Amino acid sequence: MRYLVTGGAGFIGSNFVRFLYAQGGNVAVRVLDKMTYSANLANLKEFANRQDYEFIKGDICDATVVKKAMQGVDVVVNFAAEVSVDRSIDDPQSFLKTDIVGVYTLLQEARNHPNLKRFIQISTDEVYGHILEGSFHEASELKPRNPYAASKLGGERLAYSFFETYGTPVVITRASNNYGPYAYPEKVIPLFITNLIDGKQVPVFGQGKQVRDWLYVEDHCRAIHLLVEKGINGEVYNVGGSQECENIELTRNLLTALGKDESSIRYVQDRPGHDMRYSLDSSKLHKLGWTPACDLVQGLSKTVDWYVKNELWWRPLKEKLDPRYSKGFWGDTKKEA
Ligand SMILES: NC(=O)c1ccc[n+]([C@@H]2O[C@H](COP(=O)([O-])OP(=O)(O)OC[C@H]3O[C@@H](n4cnc5c(N)ncnc54)[C@H](O)[C@@H]3O)[C@@H](O)[C@H]2O)c1
């Protein structure tokens, strides 16, 4: 199988490349990545000398680059995206470009490849909006509440339309919050772990009552791989970790794991339009034979361990973090609450 992994220098994409090679067998991987702030070639350096690996620096919105990247490929997995909710509130336009126009550019090129076996569009549970009780299933109403989620919805619905209109072999995933090794330290779990390692406080939005469903990244990769093999074209699959947890509870778990107390918490003004709770019903994917293997306790312990041991990876990134997104400031003036 020859894979094109777009956004493969980011968190989940690089874990997916690692997962593919770990499966063994006859697999070749080409990564296409624009190398935005969250990308890191160190995530992929162990593959750099492989004959069956190729890296192209380029933008999924650039039709010429995309044409070159898709040559000879059997499967496209599109991870490439602008991802952060906070950044999308500040600058929605870049999200519309990559998360919609970029997906369109990939889909257009896919039409020139009638033998393409699969086009996996990685979407997100945020397209549903939030839910106070019960869980979202794939047919639930779609009510994205921030520009990131709305752009992702635009991209995935466009992908669906290409399946209906041109027969593109599209499968769409909607995963919950991922965590694990190689996550950019602006994301909440690595931000908190690395702050605590350095004896700094961690910024908790509001009272930390928001609920997230956490999915260990390797479980997500296994689900995507299964869908390459067994997914049904045109279908959407929820990929939930079934590990719901309030942000404050997650924070306390990390405090305990790193030997800290409540004085390490700094409560900050909540994000505007903050989704209260995400919850996914993933029974459709369970029927294909997937369940998450890693619970939150195990996953957090593995993740803390990885960041403790891989300071050389995160320290240079941490030094360059944009304080607007790593300190938890919100409001017109972005002043501390
Ligand atoms: N992180 C999560 O919890 C989560 C949950 C559900 C879905 N997702 C989806 O998974 C995918 C990967 O997320 P991630 O957390 O690994 O993000 P990430 O920011 O770590 O990785 C995104 C990658 O895409 C690349 N990229 C951005 N714009 C590009 C462009 N125009 N052309 C080519 N490459 C470009 C970046 O350089 C980066 O390497 C995204 O599509 C995201 O919406 C993420």
PDBQT file of the ligand as one rigid body, heavy atoms in Angstrom, charges set to zero:
ROOT
HETATM    1  N1  LIG A 401      -5.735  16.783  18.089  1.00  0.00    +0.000 N 
HETATM    2  C1  LIG A 401      -6.977  16.343  18.287  1.00  0.00    +0.000 C 
HETATM    3  O1  LIG A 401      -7.396  16.138  19.431  1.00  0.00    +0.000 OA
HETATM    4  C2  LIG A 401      -7.881  16.035  17.127  1.00  0.00    +0.000 A 
HETATM    5  C3  LIG A 401      -9.134  15.440  17.368  1.00  0.00    +0.000 A 
HETATM    6  C4  LIG A 401      -9.962  15.127  16.284  1.00  0.00    +0.000 A 
HETATM    7  C5  LIG A 401      -9.538  15.412  14.992  1.00  0.00    +0.000 A 
HETATM    8  N2  LIG A 401      -8.317  16.009  14.790  1.00  0.00    +0.000 N 
HETATM    9  C6  LIG A 401      -7.890  16.267  13.404  1.00  0.00    +0.000 C 
HETATM   10  O2  LIG A 401      -6.709  15.521  13.194  1.00  0.00    +0.000 OA
HETATM   11  C7  LIG A 401      -5.870  16.197  12.266  1.00  0.00    +0.000 C 
HETATM   12  C8  LIG A 401      -4.463  16.345  12.826  1.00  0.00    +0.000 C 
HETATM   13  O3  LIG A 401      -4.524  17.078  14.038  1.00  0.00    +0.000 OA
HETATM   14  P1  LIG A 401      -3.225  17.269  14.947  1.00  0.00    +0.000 P 
HETATM   15  O4  LIG A 401      -3.693  17.401  16.337  1.00  0.00    +0.000 OA
HETATM   16  O5  LIG A 401      -2.207  16.251  14.610  1.00  0.00    +0.000 OA
HETATM   17  O6  LIG A 401      -2.742  18.715  14.474  1.00  0.00    +0.000 OA
HETATM   18  P2  LIG A 401      -1.283  19.279  14.216  1.00  0.00    +0.000 P 
HETATM   19  O7  LIG A 401      -1.439  20.761  14.197  1.00  0.00    +0.000 OA
HETATM   20  O8  LIG A 401      -0.296  18.680  15.143  1.00  0.00    +0.000 OA
HETATM   21  O9  LIG A 401      -0.943  18.765  12.752  1.00  0.00    +0.000 OA
HETATM   22  C9  LIG A 401      -1.463  19.361  11.598  1.00  0.00    +0.000 C 
HETATM   23  C10 LIG A 401      -0.415  19.271  10.511  1.00  0.00    +0.000 C 
HETATM   24  O10 LIG A 401      -0.978  19.783   9.303  1.00  0.00    +0.000 OA
HETATM   25  C11 LIG A 401      -0.006  20.587   8.676  1.00  0.00    +0.000 C 
HETATM   26  N3  LIG A 401      -0.666  21.583   7.821  1.00  0.00    +0.000 N 
HETATM   27  C12 LIG A 401      -1.429  22.635   8.212  1.00  0.00    +0.000 A 
HETATM   28  N4  LIG A 401      -1.862  23.329   7.148  1.00  0.00    +0.000 NA
HETATM   29  C13 LIG A 401      -1.384  22.672   6.056  1.00  0.00    +0.000 A 
HETATM   30  C14 LIG A 401      -1.507  22.876   4.677  1.00  0.00    +0.000 A 
HETATM   31  N5  LIG A 401      -2.214  23.913   4.188  1.00  0.00    +0.000 N 
HETATM   32  N6  LIG A 401      -0.906  22.017   3.825  1.00  0.00    +0.000 NA
HETATM   33  C15 LIG A 401      -0.181  20.977   4.307  1.00  0.00    +0.000 A 
HETATM   34  N7  LIG A 401      -0.024  20.731   5.612  1.00  0.00    +0.000 NA
HETATM   35  C16 LIG A 401      -0.618  21.567   6.481  1.00  0.00    +0.000 A 
HETATM   36  C17 LIG A 401       0.763  21.246   9.801  1.00  0.00    +0.000 C 
HETATM   37  O11 LIG A 401       2.013  21.740   9.354  1.00  0.00    +0.000 OA
HETATM   38  C18 LIG A 401       0.840  20.106  10.802  1.00  0.00    +0.000 C 
HETATM   39  O12 LIG A 401       1.995  19.322  10.598  1.00  0.00    +0.000 OA
HETATM   40  C19 LIG A 401      -6.563  17.520  11.954  1.00  0.00    +0.000 C 
HETATM   41  O13 LIG A 401      -7.248  17.385  10.739  1.00  0.00    +0.000 OA
HETATM   42  C20 LIG A 401      -7.541  17.708  13.100  1.00  0.00    +0.000 C 
HETATM   43  O14 LIG A 401      -8.663  18.475  12.716  1.00  0.00    +0.000 OA
HETATM   44  C21 LIG A 401      -7.484  16.334  15.824  1.00  0.00    +0.000 A 
ENDROOT
TORSDOF 0
